[in-house]
Amino acid sequence: FPFLLSFLLSLPSSFFSQTYEPIGSLNLQGIEALATSFGLPSAIYQPEHGVDAHRMTYEMPFLDEQIEVSGAVFEPQNLPADCEAPVVVYMHGTVFERTDVPSFLNGEGQIGYLIASLGFTVLMPDYVGLGIDDQHLHPYVHAESEASAGREMIDALFTVGSPAAHGHDPAQIFLSGYSQGGHA
């Protein structure tokens, strides 16, 4: 894995098709208000950073072709440039609308703000047929495409980077999911 990662990092960013679009930002007070709205008591949740949110578009394989998909990236603000943030990948639950996904800051997508405020970079893939992908029918509970959406988003973060000034720690990648995301 270290050899592959160093090889990928040596490739020019133009080799990869990936973009970032700002979709939101919350300062520390906004994060605290969000935590209160989620019912998180300050005795157990104490945010440390404001958070910037971006919609990442990236490519992934699906049915023998490369397609463009999206996901949300949440980056803690004001981490030192030499800090490598751990990465949390959160696979979202079942949704019924193409835009009811993290990169459109749906309700579940707000969780990205809460996790990132603790110093983590948070990746939340939208999956095939959701988010910006209006060319495919979402293959519900399709393990291969769900897992690939997460894996390719991780690869995109580590090969091209993100708008954040800090780095990301490839030795600290944490996976989680809810409902369909648990299957993913």
Disulfide bonds with the S-S distance in Angstrom:
none
